[in-house]
């Protein structure tokens, strides 16, 4: 929608990120993908037994 209102506007993703971080005080966290096996009940039990 914004790009249709501002045709020819060319801005880099890094500039938008910098503006949101510095001017809007927003923090971005990087996501981490985990396998399904990591959260399976058998894996959780094995971890629990290892700690105890």
PQR file with spaces between the fields and no chain letter, atoms N, CA, C, O and H, PARSE charges and radii, in Angstrom:
ATOM       1  N    UNK     1       0.829   -1.191    0.000 -0.4000 1.5000
ATOM       2  CA   UNK     1       0.000    0.000    0.000 -0.0000 2.0000
ATOM       3  C    UNK     1       0.875    1.258    0.000  0.5500 1.7000
ATOM       4  O    UNK     1       0.619    2.198   -0.752 -0.5500 1.4000
ATOM       5  N    UNK     2       1.894    1.267    0.836 -0.4000 1.5000
ATOM       6  CA   UNK     2       2.764    2.443    0.891 -0.0000 2.0000
ATOM       7  C    UNK     2       3.546    2.637   -0.395  0.5500 1.7000
ATOM       8  O    UNK     2       3.755    3.765   -0.842 -0.5500 1.4000
ATOM       9  H    UNK     2       2.102    0.504    1.447  0.4000 1.0000
ATOM      10  N    UNK     3       3.977    1.526   -0.989 -0.4000 1.5000
ATOM      11  CA   UNK     3       4.762    1.667   -2.212 -0.0000 2.0000
ATOM      12  C    UNK     3       3.929    2.241   -3.351  0.5500 1.7000
ATOM      13  O    UNK     3       4.472    2.899   -4.239 -0.5500 1.4000
ATOM      14  H    UNK     3       3.807    0.610   -0.626  0.4000 1.0000
ATOM      15  N    UNK     4       2.627    2.003   -3.341 -0.4000 1.5000
ATOM      16  CA   UNK     4       1.785    2.585   -4.383 -0.0000 2.0000
ATOM      17  C    UNK     4       1.639    4.095   -4.193  0.5500 1.7000
ATOM      18  O    UNK     4       1.481    4.828   -5.170 -0.5500 1.4000
ATOM      19  H    UNK     4       2.186    1.469   -2.620  0.4000 1.0000
ATOM      20  N    UNK     5       1.689    4.556   -2.969 -0.4000 1.5000
ATOM      21  CA   UNK     5       1.579    5.992   -2.683 -0.0000 2.0000
ATOM      22  C    UNK     5       2.900    6.720   -2.951  0.5500 1.7000
ATOM      23  O    UNK     5       2.905    7.907   -3.278 -0.5500 1.4000
ATOM      24  H    UNK     5       1.817    3.961   -2.175  0.4000 1.0000
ATOM      25  N    UNK     6       4.007    6.007   -2.810 -0.4000 1.5000
ATOM      26  CA   UNK     6       5.331    6.602   -2.993 -0.0000 2.0000
ATOM      27  C    UNK     6       6.071    5.891   -4.113  0.5500 1.7000
ATOM      28  O    UNK     6       7.096    5.255   -3.870 -0.5500 1.4000
ATOM      29  H    UNK     6       4.002    5.043   -2.544  0.4000 1.0000
ATOM      30  N    UNK     7       5.574    5.989   -5.314 -0.4000 1.5000
ATOM      31  CA   UNK     7       6.213    5.330   -6.452 -0.0000 2.0000
ATOM      32  C    UNK     7       7.620    5.868   -6.647  0.5500 1.7000
ATOM      33  O    UNK     7       7.863    7.067   -6.518 -0.5500 1.4000
ATOM      34  H    UNK     7       4.742    6.506   -5.511  0.4000 1.0000
ATOM      35  N    UNK     8       8.527    4.984   -6.954 -0.4000 1.5000
ATOM      36  CA   UNK     8       9.911    5.369   -7.188 -0.0000 2.0000
ATOM      37  C    UNK     8      10.738    5.461   -5.918  0.5500 1.7000
ATOM      38  O    UNK     8      11.935    5.740   -5.984 -0.5500 1.4000
ATOM      39  H    UNK     8       8.329    4.009   -7.060  0.4000 1.0000
ATOM      40  N    UNK     9      10.122    5.233   -4.761 -0.4000 1.5000
ATOM      41  CA   UNK     9      10.857    5.268   -3.496 -0.0000 2.0000
ATOM      42  C    UNK     9      11.739    4.031   -3.409  0.5500 1.7000
ATOM      43  O    UNK     9      11.258    2.906   -3.545 -0.5500 1.4000
ATOM      44  H    UNK     9       9.149    5.007   -4.707  0.4000 1.0000
ATOM      45  N    UNK    10      13.000    4.238   -3.188 -0.4000 1.5000
ATOM      46  CA   UNK    10      13.943    3.132   -3.092 -0.0000 2.0000
ATOM      47  C    UNK    10      14.671    3.247   -1.761  0.5500 1.7000
ATOM      48  O    UNK    10      15.481    4.153   -1.565 -0.5500 1.4000
ATOM      49  H    UNK    10      13.391    5.152   -3.078  0.4000 1.0000
ATOM      50  N    UNK    11      14.382    2.327   -0.848 -0.4000 1.5000
ATOM      51  CA   UNK    11      15.011    2.342    0.471 -0.0000 2.0000
ATOM      52  C    UNK    11      15.460    0.926    0.805  0.5500 1.7000
ATOM      53  O    UNK    11      14.775   -0.051    0.501 -0.5500 1.4000
ATOM      54  H    UNK    11      13.724    1.591   -1.007  0.4000 1.0000
ATOM      55  N    UNK    12      16.608    0.839    1.427 -0.4000 1.5000
ATOM      56  CA   UNK    12      17.158   -0.463    1.758 -0.0000 2.0000
ATOM      57  C    UNK    12      16.554   -0.979    3.061  0.5500 1.7000
ATOM      58  O    UNK    12      16.137   -0.215    3.931 -0.5500 1.4000
ATOM      59  H    UNK    12      17.164    1.632    1.674  0.4000 1.0000
ATOM      60  N    UNK    13      16.527   -2.294    3.156 -0.4000 1.5000
ATOM      61  CA   UNK    13      16.010   -2.957    4.344 -0.0000 2.0000
ATOM      62  C    UNK    13      16.803   -2.550    5.590  0.5500 1.7000
ATOM      63  O    UNK    13      16.236   -2.401    6.673 -0.5500 1.4000
ATOM      64  H    UNK    13      16.866   -2.915    2.450  0.4000 1.0000
ATOM      65  N    UNK    14      18.104   -2.374    5.429 -0.4000 1.5000
ATOM      66  CA   UNK    14      18.951   -2.018    6.570 -0.0000 2.0000
ATOM      67  C    UNK    14      18.608   -0.628    7.116  0.5500 1.7000
ATOM      68  O    UNK    14      18.694   -0.403    8.323 -0.5500 1.4000
ATOM      69  H    UNK    14      18.564   -2.494    4.549  0.4000 1.0000
ATOM      70  N    UNK    15      18.224    0.297    6.245 -0.4000 1.5000
ATOM      71  CA   UNK    15      17.846    1.646    6.689 -0.0000 2.0000
ATOM      72  C    UNK    15      16.539    1.605    7.481  0.5500 1.7000
ATOM      73  O    UNK    15      16.388    2.300    8.486 -0.5500 1.4000
ATOM      74  H    UNK    15      18.154    0.114    5.265  0.4000 1.0000
ATOM      75  N    UNK    16      15.601    0.786    7.016 -0.4000 1.5000
ATOM      76  CA   UNK    16      14.330    0.639    7.743 -0.0000 2.0000
ATOM      77  C    UNK    16      14.598    0.032    9.112  0.5500 1.7000
ATOM      78  O    UNK    16      14.052    0.489   10.117 -0.5500 1.4000
ATOM      79  H    UNK    16      15.723    0.221    6.200  0.4000 1.0000
ATOM      80  N    UNK    17      15.439   -0.999    9.151 -0.4000 1.5000
ATOM      81  CA   UNK    17      15.779   -1.643   10.423 -0.0000 2.0000
ATOM      82  C    UNK    17      16.456   -0.656   11.367  0.5500 1.7000
ATOM      83  O    UNK    17      16.135   -0.603   12.554 -0.5500 1.4000
ATOM      84  H    UNK    17      15.882   -1.370    8.335  0.4000 1.0000
ATOM      85  N    UNK    18      17.385    0.120   10.838 -0.4000 1.5000
ATOM      86  CA   UNK    18      18.096    1.112   11.654 -0.0000 2.0000
ATOM      87  C    UNK    18      17.130    2.146   12.218  0.5500 1.7000
ATOM      88  O    UNK    18      17.221    2.506   13.392 -0.5500 1.4000
ATOM      89  H    UNK    18      17.646    0.077    9.874  0.4000 1.0000
ATOM      90  N    UNK    19      16.209    2.624   11.393 -0.4000 1.5000
ATOM      91  CA   UNK    19      15.220    3.616   11.840 -0.0000 2.0000
ATOM      92  C    UNK    19      14.336    3.038   12.941  0.5500 1.7000
ATOM      93  O    UNK    19      14.106    3.687   13.961 -0.5500 1.4000
ATOM      94  H    UNK    19      16.134    2.332   10.440  0.4000 1.0000
ATOM      95  N    UNK    20      13.844    1.827   12.735 -0.4000 1.5000
ATOM      96  CA   UNK    20      12.960    1.218   13.734 -0.0000 2.0000
ATOM      97  C    UNK    20      13.694    0.967   15.043  0.5500 1.7000
ATOM      98  O    UNK    20      13.110    1.087   16.120 -0.5500 1.4000
ATOM      99  H    UNK    20      14.030    1.300   11.906  0.4000 1.0000
ATOM     100  N    UNK    21      14.984    0.617   14.951 -0.4000 1.5000
ATOM     101  CA   UNK    21      15.777    0.351   16.155 -0.0000 2.0000
ATOM     102  C    UNK    21      16.105    1.637   16.900  0.5500 1.7000
ATOM     103  O    UNK    21      15.952    1.706   18.119 -0.5500 1.4000
ATOM     104  H    UNK    21      15.458    0.520   14.077  0.4000 1.0000
ATOM     105  N    UNK    22      16.554    2.657   16.173 -0.4000 1.5000
ATOM     106  CA   UNK    22      17.025    3.879   16.821 -0.0000 2.0000
ATOM     107  C    UNK    22      15.915    4.866   17.156  0.5500 1.7000
ATOM     108  O    UNK    22      15.916    5.450   18.240 -0.5500 1.4000
ATOM     109  H    UNK    22      16.679    2.601   15.183  0.4000 1.0000
ATOM     110  N    UNK    23      14.982    5.057   16.254 -0.4000 1.5000
ATOM     111  CA   UNK    23      13.941    6.069   16.451 -0.0000 2.0000
ATOM     112  C    UNK    23      12.720    5.530   17.180  0.5500 1.7000
ATOM     113  O    UNK    23      12.096    6.246   17.963 -0.5500 1.4000
ATOM     114  H    UNK    23      14.981    4.583   15.374  0.4000 1.0000
ATOM     115  N    UNK    24      12.378    4.283   16.929 -0.4000 1.5000
ATOM     116  CA   UNK    24      11.170    3.704   17.520 -0.0000 2.0000
ATOM     117  C    UNK    24      11.477    2.846   18.750  0.5500 1.7000
ATOM     118  O    UNK    24      10.561    2.367   19.418 -0.5500 1.4000
ATOM     119  H    UNK    24      12.885    3.701   16.293  0.4000 1.0000
ATOM     120  N    UNK    25      12.760    2.653   19.045 -0.4000 1.5000
ATOM     121  CA   UNK    25      13.199    1.846   20.185 -0.0000 2.0000
ATOM     122  C    UNK    25      12.625    0.435   20.167  0.5500 1.7000
ATOM     123  O    UNK    25      12.193   -0.084   21.196 -0.5500 1.4000
ATOM     124  H    UNK    25      13.504    3.042   18.502  0.4000 1.0000
ATOM     125  N    UNK    26      12.624   -0.179   18.988 -0.4000 1.5000
ATOM     126  CA   UNK    26      12.152   -1.550   18.850 -0.0000 2.0000
ATOM     127  C    UNK    26      13.348   -2.487   18.819  0.5500 1.7000
ATOM     128  O    UNK    26      14.385   -2.165   18.238 -0.5500 1.4000
ATOM     129  H    UNK    26      12.975    0.242   18.151  0.4000 1.0000
ATOM     130  N    UNK    27      13.201   -3.635   19.441 -0.4000 1.5000
ATOM     131  CA   UNK    27      14.258   -4.639   19.444 -0.0000 2.0000
ATOM     132  C    UNK    27      13.783   -5.842   18.643  0.5500 1.7000
ATOM     133  O    UNK    27      12.624   -6.246   18.734 -0.5500 1.4000
ATOM     134  H    UNK    27      12.359   -3.897   19.913  0.4000 1.0000
ATOM     135  N    UNK    28      14.679   -6.400   17.870 -0.4000 1.5000
ATOM     136  CA   UNK    28      14.361   -7.568   17.063 -0.0000 2.0000
ATOM     137  C    UNK    28      15.191   -8.738   17.550  0.5500 1.7000
ATOM     138  O    UNK    28      16.400   -8.620   17.749 -0.5500 1.4000
ATOM     139  H    UNK    28      15.620   -6.072   17.796  0.4000 1.0000
ATOM     140  N    UNK    29      14.532   -9.861   17.737 -0.4000 1.5000
ATOM     141  CA   UNK    29      15.236  -11.073   18.128 -0.0000 2.0000
ATOM     142  C    UNK    29      15.261  -12.014   16.950  0.5500 1.7000
ATOM     143  O    UNK    29      14.318  -12.072   16.161 -0.5500 1.4000
ATOM     144  H    UNK    29      13.550   -9.957   17.575  0.4000 1.0000
ATOM     145  N    UNK    30      16.337  -12.743   16.838 -0.4000 1.5000
ATOM     146  CA   UNK    30      16.465  -13.679   15.738 -0.0000 2.0000
ATOM     147  C    UNK    30      15.827  -15.001   16.136  0.5500 1.7000
ATOM     148  O    UNK    30      16.048  -15.491   17.244 -0.5500 1.4000
ATOM     149  H    UNK    30      17.103  -12.696   17.478  0.4000 1.0000
ATOM     150  N    UNK    31      15.047  -15.573   15.247 -0.4000 1.5000
ATOM     151  CA   UNK    31      14.383  -16.834   15.539 -0.0000 2.0000
ATOM     152  C    UNK    31      15.350  -17.993   15.364  0.5500 1.7000
ATOM     153  O    UNK    31      16.290  -17.926   14.573 -0.5500 1.4000
ATOM     154  H    UNK    31      14.868  -15.176   14.348  0.4000 1.0000
ATOM     155  N    UNK    32      15.102  -19.040   16.107 -0.4000 1.5000
ATOM     156  CA   UNK    32      15.893  -20.253   16.023 -0.0000 2.0000
ATOM     157  C    UNK    32      14.946  -21.416   15.770  0.5500 1.7000
ATOM     158  O    UNK    32      13.953  -21.581   16.477 -0.5500 1.4000
ATOM     159  H    UNK    32      14.338  -19.094   16.750  0.4000 1.0000
ATOM     160  N    UNK    33      15.253  -22.211   14.772 -0.4000 1.5000
ATOM     161  CA   UNK    33      14.417  -23.364   14.457 -0.0000 2.0000
ATOM     162  C    UNK    33      14.908  -24.576   15.226  0.5500 1.7000
ATOM     163  O    UNK    33      16.107  -24.853   15.263 -0.5500 1.4000
ATOM     164  H    UNK    33      16.060  -22.076   14.197  0.4000 1.0000
ATOM     165  N    UNK    34      13.986  -25.296   15.836 -0.4000 1.5000
ATOM     166  CA   UNK    34      14.294  -26.514   16.565 -0.0000 2.0000
ATOM     167  C    UNK    34      13.570  -27.670   15.905  0.5500 1.7000
ATOM     168  O    UNK    34      12.486  -27.501   15.349 -0.5500 1.4000
ATOM     169  H    UNK    34      13.012  -25.071   15.806  0.4000 1.0000
ATOM     170  N    UNK    35      14.164  -28.823   15.968 -0.4000 1.5000
ATOM     171  CA   UNK    35      13.501  -30.006   15.425 -0.0000 2.0000
ATOM     172  C    UNK    35      12.387  -30.437   16.370  0.5500 1.7000
ATOM     173  O    UNK    35      12.400  -30.108   17.556 -0.5500 1.4000
ATOM     174  H    UNK    35      15.045  -28.961   16.421  0.4000 1.0000
ATOM     175  N    UNK    36      11.431  -31.171   15.832 -0.4000 1.5000
ATOM     176  CA   UNK    36      10.326  -31.644   16.669 -0.0000 2.0000
ATOM     177  C    UNK    36      10.826  -32.608   17.736  0.5500 1.7000
ATOM     178  O    UNK    36      10.264  -32.680   18.829 -0.5500 1.4000
ATOM     179  H    UNK    36      11.420  -31.438   14.869  0.4000 1.0000
ATOM     180  N    UNK    37      11.878  -33.345   17.419 -0.4000 1.5000
ATOM     181  CA   UNK    37      12.411  -34.328   18.372 -0.0000 2.0000
ATOM     182  C    UNK    37      12.923  -33.655   19.646  0.5500 1.7000
ATOM     183  O    UNK    37      12.939  -34.270   20.712 -0.5500 1.4000
ATOM     184  H    UNK    37      12.334  -33.287   16.531  0.4000 1.0000
ATOM     185  N    UNK    38      13.333  -32.413   19.536 -0.4000 1.5000
ATOM     186  CA   UNK    38      13.867  -31.718   20.706 -0.0000 2.0000
ATOM     187  C    UNK    38      12.817  -31.542   21.800  0.5500 1.7000
ATOM     188  O    UNK    38      13.148  -31.545   22.986 -0.5500 1.4000
ATOM     189  H    UNK    38      13.320  -31.913   18.670  0.4000 1.0000
ATOM     190  N    UNK    39      11.573  -31.392   21.412 -0.4000 1.5000
ATOM     191  CA   UNK    39      10.514  -31.162   22.385 -0.0000 2.0000
ATOM     192  C    UNK    39       9.617  -32.382   22.575  0.5500 1.7000
ATOM     193  O    UNK    39       8.537  -32.263   23.155 -0.5500 1.4000
ATOM     194  H    UNK    39      11.304  -31.389   20.449  0.4000 1.0000
ATOM     195  N    UNK    40      10.039  -33.542   22.102 -0.4000 1.5000
ATOM     196  CA   UNK    40       9.232  -34.749   22.284 -0.0000 2.0000
ATOM     197  C    UNK    40       9.282  -35.178   23.749  0.5500 1.7000
ATOM     198  O    UNK    40      10.235  -34.870   24.465 -0.5500 1.4000
ATOM     199  H    UNK    40      10.915  -33.639   21.630  0.4000 1.0000
ATOM     200  N    UNK    41       8.262  -35.882   24.175 -0.4000 1.5000
ATOM     201  CA   UNK    41       8.179  -36.276   25.583 -0.0000 2.0000
ATOM     202  C    UNK    41       9.322  -37.216   25.961  0.5500 1.7000
ATOM     203  O    UNK    41       9.818  -37.146   27.086 -0.5500 1.4000
ATOM     204  H    UNK    41       7.488  -36.132   23.593  0.4000 1.0000
ATOM     205  N    UNK    42       9.751  -38.091   25.054 -0.4000 1.5000
ATOM     206  CA   UNK    42      10.848  -39.011   25.379 -0.0000 2.0000
ATOM     207  C    UNK    42      12.168  -38.254   25.573  0.5500 1.7000
ATOM     208  O    UNK    42      12.947  -38.592   26.464 -0.5500 1.4000
ATOM     209  H    UNK    42       9.348  -38.148   24.141  0.4000 1.0000
ATOM     210  N    UNK    43      12.419  -37.254   24.762 -0.4000 1.5000
ATOM     211  CA   UNK    43      13.639  -36.458   24.899 -0.0000 2.0000
ATOM     212  C    UNK    43      13.612  -35.661   26.199  0.5500 1.7000
ATOM     213  O    UNK    43      14.627  -35.566   26.890 -0.5500 1.4000
ATOM     214  H    UNK    43      11.786  -36.979   24.037  0.4000 1.0000
ATOM     215  N    UNK    44      12.474  -35.098   26.530 -0.4000 1.5000
ATOM     216  CA   UNK    44      12.349  -34.339   27.784 -0.0000 2.0000
ATOM     217  C    UNK    44      12.585  -35.251   28.976  0.5500 1.7000
ATOM     218  O    UNK    44      13.239  -34.848   29.938 -0.5500 1.4000
ATOM     219  H    UNK    44      11.650  -35.175   25.968  0.4000 1.0000
ATOM     220  N    UNK    45      12.064  -36.474   28.931 -0.4000 1.5000
ATOM     221  CA   UNK    45      12.277  -37.438   30.030 -0.0000 2.0000
ATOM     222  C    UNK    45      13.751  -37.797   30.142  0.5500 1.7000
ATOM     223  O    UNK    45      14.285  -37.886   31.248 -0.5500 1.4000
ATOM     224  H    UNK    45      11.533  -36.802   28.150  0.4000 1.0000
ATOM     225  N    UNK    46      14.420  -38.006   28.997 -0.4000 1.5000
ATOM     226  CA   UNK    46      15.850  -38.341   29.019 -0.0000 2.0000
ATOM     227  C    UNK    46      16.659  -37.200   29.639  0.5500 1.7000
ATOM     228  O    UNK    46      17.574  -37.440   30.426 -0.5500 1.4000
ATOM     229  H    UNK    46      13.987  -37.934   28.099  0.4000 1.0000
ATOM     230  N    UNK    47      16.320  -35.965   29.282 -0.4000 1.5000
ATOM     231  CA   UNK    47      17.031  -34.819   29.858 -0.0000 2.0000
ATOM     232  C    UNK    47      16.790  -34.725   31.363  0.5500 1.7000
ATOM     233  O    UNK    47      17.712  -34.465   32.137 -0.5500 1.4000
ATOM     234  H    UNK    47      15.576  -35.770   28.642  0.4000 1.0000
ATOM     235  N    UNK    48      15.548  -34.939   31.760 -0.4000 1.5000
ATOM     236  CA   UNK    48      15.207  -34.884   33.184 -0.0000 2.0000
ATOM     237  C    UNK    48      15.988  -35.946   33.967  0.5500 1.7000
ATOM     238  O    UNK    48      16.548  -35.666   35.027 -0.5500 1.4000
ATOM     239  H    UNK    48      14.799  -35.150   31.132  0.4000 1.0000
ATOM     240  N    UNK    49      16.014  -37.161   33.429 -0.4000 1.5000
ATOM     241  CA   UNK    49      16.729  -38.252   34.116 -0.0000 2.0000
ATOM     242  C    UNK    49      18.234  -37.979   34.153  0.5500 1.7000
ATOM     243  O    UNK    49      18.892  -38.364   35.119 -0.5500 1.4000
ATOM     244  H    UNK    49      15.558  -37.388   32.568  0.4000 1.0000
ATOM     245  N    UNK    50      18.784  -37.345   33.159 -0.4000 1.5000
ATOM     246  CA   UNK    50      20.200  -37.042   33.137 -0.0000 2.0000
ATOM     247  C    UNK    50      20.556  -36.027   34.237  0.5500 1.7000
ATOM     248  O    UNK    50      21.607  -36.127   34.871 -0.5500 1.4000
ATOM     249  H    UNK    50      18.250  -37.032   32.374  0.4000 1.0000
ATOM     250  N    UNK    51      19.649  -35.039   34.454 -0.4000 1.5000
ATOM     251  CA   UNK    51      19.891  -33.999   35.457 -0.0000 2.0000
ATOM     252  C    UNK    51      19.718  -34.571   36.867  0.5500 1.7000
ATOM     253  O    UNK    51      20.499  -34.268   37.768 -0.5500 1.4000
ATOM     254  H    UNK    51      18.796  -34.958   33.940  0.4000 1.0000
ATOM     255  N    UNK    52      18.710  -35.383   37.042 -0.4000 1.5000
ATOM     256  CA   UNK    52      18.412  -35.921   38.370 -0.0000 2.0000
ATOM     257  C    UNK    52      19.351  -37.042   38.645  0.5500 1.7000
ATOM     258  O    UNK    52      19.287  -37.653   39.713 -0.5500 1.4000
ATOM     259  H    UNK    52      18.075  -35.629   36.310  0.4000 1.0000
